[in-house]
C-alpha cells in the first residue's frame, strides 16, 4: 500500500519528535464555547495553577492541570515570566478557573500565558474594578456565618477579602463529619457583594435548626466554605468564628457550652480540614460566656489555619479556615 504524501509527512514529523526526545503533539477536543484549553508547549506536564502571578514566595501551587484540560479565562496581568525549559520572556499571566463542570469543585488561580491556548479577550486584572474582583492573591479571602440575633431563621454572613460582584450562595445541612461539599445542599441564589470594599455583611436564610454551613462562589470563581453551625450539643447553633487581625488569629465563640475546654490550632492544606494539618499549638481555657472571644494569642503561625475546640458537651467544634 502506498502512503499519501501528507501521510508520509506526518510520519516523518512524528519520527523526528521521537528521535529528538520531544513530546509528540496530541489532538484534543475543542474547548466548550467561552473556554480555553491548556496546551503546554514544553511537553512537561502538569501545568501549575498558582495563588499569584509568579513562581516563588507566596505564589504557591493551588492545583495542577494537564494539556487538554479546559479553563475559563477571567483576566490578565503582567508579572515576571517563569524560568525553566521554556525560556519565556513575556510577562503575561492569566487568572483562570479550571472547568470541571461542578462549580463547587473548581479551582481558580494564575497560569502563565504560554500554557493557555484558544485564548479569549479578557480585561486587565489590575485596573479599575477588576483589581477588586480579581486580587493578586484571591485565595486569602474567607467568610463566616452566625445566627442573626434579630431575625429567626436567618444567618449573618460576613465576607473578608472576597471579590466584589455577583456571588452564588449554597447552604449545606448535615453533620460535623461531612466534608465541605457534603450534606443536603440548597442553592440560595445570587447575592451581589457591593463595590464598597471586599469586606461586607449581609443576611441569608438558614438550612433550618440543624448543623449547617455555607459555600460561596464569588466572581473570582473560587469556592469557599464557612465555619459550621453545629447543633450536635443540643444548646442551639454553636459556632467558632476565626478571623485575621494583622496576622493574628481572632476567635469568637457563639452559643458555646460553658466550662473547661481544650483547643488545638491546625495549619495546612484545605484538604486536611477539619481534623488534619499540623498542630501548631494547643492548650485549655475556661469558657465563662457563650460569646467569649480572643483578639489574639491562641493560634500562632502563617498560612491556611483553623482552630478546633473540645467542649464540655463532648463535641469538637471547628472554626472556618483563615489565612494568616
ZIRA-V428643 format. One record per residue. N is the residue number from 1. RES is the residue in three letters. PHI is phi in whole degrees, 0 to 359 (none if undefined). Layout:
BEGIN
N|RES|PHI  N|RES|PHI
END
This chain:
BEGIN
1|UNK|none  2|UNK|269  3|UNK|276  4|UNK|291  5|UNK|308  6|UNK|295  7|UNK|295  8|UNK|298  9|UNK|298  10|UNK|298  11|UNK|296  12|UNK|296  13|UNK|296  14|UNK|295  15|UNK|295  16|UNK|297  17|UNK|301  18|UNK|294  19|UNK|295  20|UNK|274  21|UNK|73  22|UNK|267  23|UNK|292  24|UNK|281  25|UNK|301  26|UNK|241  27|UNK|268  28|UNK|233  29|UNK|297  30|UNK|294  31|UNK|292  32|UNK|300  33|UNK|307  34|UNK|88  35|UNK|269  36|UNK|242  37|UNK|229  38|UNK|285  39|UNK|223  40|UNK|279  41|UNK|288  42|UNK|279  43|UNK|75  44|UNK|238  45|UNK|289  46|UNK|273  47|UNK|263  48|UNK|275  49|UNK|254  50|UNK|245  51|UNK|291  52|UNK|222  53|UNK|276  54|UNK|196  55|UNK|240  56|UNK|228  57|UNK|62  58|UNK|278  59|UNK|276  60|UNK|288  61|UNK|280  62|UNK|276  63|UNK|200  64|UNK|235  65|UNK|228  66|UNK|244  67|UNK|305  68|UNK|102  69|UNK|286  70|UNK|262  71|UNK|223  72|UNK|256  73|UNK|284  74|UNK|260  75|UNK|196  76|UNK|231  77|UNK|210  78|UNK|249  79|UNK|207  80|UNK|284  81|UNK|289  82|UNK|286  83|UNK|274  84|UNK|99  85|UNK|291  86|UNK|287  87|UNK|62  88|UNK|283  89|UNK|235  90|UNK|294  91|UNK|274  92|UNK|280  93|UNK|234  94|UNK|244  95|UNK|269  96|UNK|229  97|UNK|243  98|UNK|289  99|UNK|273  100|UNK|256  101|UNK|90  102|UNK|233  103|UNK|304  104|UNK|281  105|UNK|238  106|UNK|271  107|UNK|253  108|UNK|232  109|UNK|176  110|UNK|262  111|UNK|232  112|UNK|295  113|UNK|300  114|UNK|295  115|UNK|266  116|UNK|245  117|UNK|256  118|UNK|52  119|UNK|291  120|UNK|241  121|UNK|288  122|UNK|223  123|UNK|282  124|UNK|283  125|UNK|296  126|UNK|260  127|UNK|242  128|UNK|57  129|UNK|292  130|UNK|289  131|UNK|292  132|UNK|270  133|UNK|292  134|UNK|235  135|UNK|293  136|UNK|301  137|UNK|233  138|UNK|296  139|UNK|293  140|UNK|282  141|UNK|284  142|UNK|204  143|UNK|208  144|UNK|231  145|UNK|228  146|UNK|206  147|UNK|299  148|UNK|281  149|UNK|293  150|UNK|259  151|UNK|223  152|UNK|303  153|UNK|85  154|UNK|243  155|UNK|240  156|UNK|270  157|UNK|250  158|UNK|237  159|UNK|254  160|UNK|228  161|UNK|69  162|UNK|266  163|UNK|299  164|UNK|283  165|UNK|106  166|UNK|293  167|UNK|223  168|UNK|265  169|UNK|248  170|UNK|238  171|UNK|254  172|UNK|249  173|UNK|247  174|UNK|188  175|UNK|229  176|UNK|296  177|UNK|275  178|UNK|284  179|UNK|286  180|UNK|307  181|UNK|275  182|UNK|275  183|UNK|75  184|UNK|273  185|UNK|256  186|UNK|240  187|UNK|280  188|UNK|273  189|UNK|98  190|UNK|258  191|UNK|242  192|UNK|261  193|UNK|284  194|UNK|290  195|UNK|274  196|UNK|258  197|UNK|130  198|UNK|272  199|UNK|251  200|UNK|208  201|UNK|230  202|UNK|209  203|UNK|248  204|UNK|211  205|UNK|296  206|UNK|276  207|UNK|263  208|UNK|100  209|UNK|258  210|UNK|271  211|UNK|298  212|UNK|204  213|UNK|205  214|UNK|233  215|UNK|240  216|UNK|227  217|UNK|246  218|UNK|269  219|UNK|296  220|UNK|280  221|UNK|85  222|UNK|274  223|UNK|266  224|UNK|235  225|UNK|239  226|UNK|274  227|UNK|294  228|UNK|279  229|UNK|259  230|UNK|259  231|UNK|248  232|UNK|298  233|UNK|277  234|UNK|73  235|UNK|249  236|UNK|94  237|UNK|280  238|UNK|271  239|UNK|213  240|UNK|236  241|UNK|255  242|UNK|253  243|UNK|219  244|UNK|238  245|UNK|237  246|UNK|55  247|UNK|85  248|UNK|253  249|UNK|283  250|UNK|263  251|UNK|228  252|UNK|234  253|UNK|268  254|UNK|227  255|UNK|55  256|UNK|278  257|UNK|299  258|UNK|277  259|UNK|114  260|UNK|292  261|UNK|231  262|UNK|242  263|UNK|242  264|UNK|224  265|UNK|268  266|UNK|249  267|UNK|214  268|UNK|153  269|UNK|295  270|UNK|304  271|UNK|295  272|UNK|273  273|UNK|289  274|UNK|259  275|UNK|266  276|UNK|264  277|UNK|76  278|UNK|263  279|UNK|272  280|UNK|271  281|UNK|193  282|UNK|204  283|UNK|175  284|UNK|218  285|UNK|205  286|UNK|257  287|UNK|275  288|UNK|260  289|UNK|220  290|UNK|300  291|UNK|248  292|UNK|299  293|UNK|215  294|UNK|227  295|UNK|284  296|UNK|182  297|UNK|99  298|UNK|277  299|UNK|235  300|UNK|279  301|UNK|122  302|UNK|224  303|UNK|85  304|UNK|294  305|UNK|220  306|UNK|201  307|UNK|233  308|UNK|242  309|UNK|230  310|UNK|270  311|UNK|265  312|UNK|289  313|UNK|276  314|UNK|90  315|UNK|257  316|UNK|254  317|UNK|246  318|UNK|242  319|UNK|278  320|UNK|290  321|UNK|276  322|UNK|219  323|UNK|280  324|UNK|250
END
